[in-house]
Amino acid sequence: MLDLHPDHRAEVRRILAERVPGAKAWAFGSRAKGTARRFSDLDLAIDAGSELDLATLADLRHAFQESDLPMSVDLLDLRAVRPPFRRRVQQEQVPI
């Protein structure tokens, strides 16, 4: 179960669709495990098919910071992390 209001989930999807069309995204961490507190961040894993360049990551971070989401969003490019951490994320991930 994803601990994220439907309106906030829609906003995350909108930002992703505008900046990384076709990318897949999953929540992980406390919001994916159902242990989030009111202002817990959203840990977001992204797979765009290839590693994201720094400009795209910066654009995404800026878009999430400027959004109306009531929590911060931590981004993780699944193509840029080591396999052990990727497997850990994949064990708890929930689709956005």
C-alpha positions as CSV (number, residue, x, y, z in Angstrom):
1,M,0.0,0.0,0.0
2,L,1.3,3.4,-1.0
3,D,0.9,6.1,1.7
4,L,0.4,9.0,-0.7
5,H,-2.8,11.0,-1.3
6,P,-4.3,10.4,-4.8
7,D,-3.9,14.1,-5.7
8,H,-0.2,14.0,-4.7
9,R,0.3,10.8,-6.7
10,A,-1.3,12.5,-9.7
11,E,1.1,15.4,-9.3
12,V,4.1,13.1,-9.2
13,R,2.9,11.3,-12.3
14,R,2.4,14.6,-14.1
15,I,5.9,15.9,-13.3
16,L,7.4,12.6,-14.4
17,A,5.4,12.5,-17.7
18,E,6.4,16.0,-18.6
19,R,10.1,15.5,-17.9
20,V,10.9,11.8,-18.5
21,P,8.1,10.5,-20.7
22,G,7.8,6.8,-20.7
23,A,9.9,6.3,-17.5
24,K,8.7,3.9,-14.9
25,A,8.6,5.0,-11.3
26,W,8.1,3.4,-7.9
27,A,8.0,4.6,-4.3
28,F,10.1,2.8,-1.8
29,G,11.0,3.5,1.8
30,S,8.5,4.5,4.5
31,R,5.7,5.6,2.1
32,A,5.9,2.2,0.3
33,K,6.0,0.2,3.6
34,G,3.2,2.1,5.2
35,T,5.3,3.5,8.0
36,A,5.4,7.1,6.9
37,R,4.7,10.0,9.2
38,R,2.9,13.1,8.2
39,F,5.9,14.9,6.6
40,S,8.0,11.9,5.6
41,D,9.7,12.3,2.3
42,L,8.8,10.4,-0.8
43,D,11.6,8.1,-2.0
44,L,11.2,7.7,-5.7
45,A,13.0,5.2,-7.9
46,I,13.0,6.0,-11.6
47,D,13.9,3.8,-14.6
48,A,13.9,5.7,-17.8
49,G,15.5,2.9,-19.8
50,S,19.0,4.4,-19.6
51,E,20.8,6.3,-17.0
52,L,19.5,9.9,-16.5
53,D,21.8,12.7,-17.3
54,L,22.6,15.3,-14.6
55,A,20.6,18.0,-16.3
56,T,17.4,15.8,-16.3
57,L,17.9,14.9,-12.7
58,A,18.4,18.5,-11.8
59,D,15.3,19.5,-13.7
60,L,13.3,16.8,-11.9
61,R,14.5,17.8,-8.5
62,H,13.7,21.4,-9.3
63,A,10.2,20.5,-10.5
64,F,9.5,18.5,-7.3
65,Q,10.8,21.4,-5.1
66,E,8.6,23.9,-6.9
67,S,5.5,21.7,-6.8
68,D,2.7,21.8,-4.3
69,L,3.6,18.5,-2.8
70,P,3.7,18.7,1.0
71,M,6.7,16.5,1.2
72,S,10.2,16.5,-0.2
73,V,11.0,14.0,-3.0
74,D,14.3,12.0,-3.0
75,L,15.1,10.7,-6.5
76,L,17.0,7.6,-7.3
77,D,17.9,6.6,-10.8
78,L,17.7,2.8,-10.7
79,R,20.1,2.6,-13.7
80,A,22.8,4.4,-11.7
81,V,22.9,2.4,-8.5
82,R,24.8,-0.8,-7.6
83,P,22.9,-4.1,-8.0
84,P,22.7,-4.8,-4.2
85,F,20.9,-1.5,-3.5
86,R,18.7,-1.9,-6.6
87,R,17.6,-5.3,-5.3
88,R,16.8,-3.8,-1.9
89,V,14.7,-1.1,-3.5
90,Q,12.9,-3.6,-5.8
91,Q,11.9,-5.7,-2.7
92,E,9.8,-2.9,-1.3
93,Q,8.9,-0.8,-4.3
94,V,5.3,0.2,-5.1
95,P,4.3,1.6,-8.5
96,I,3.4,5.3,-8.7
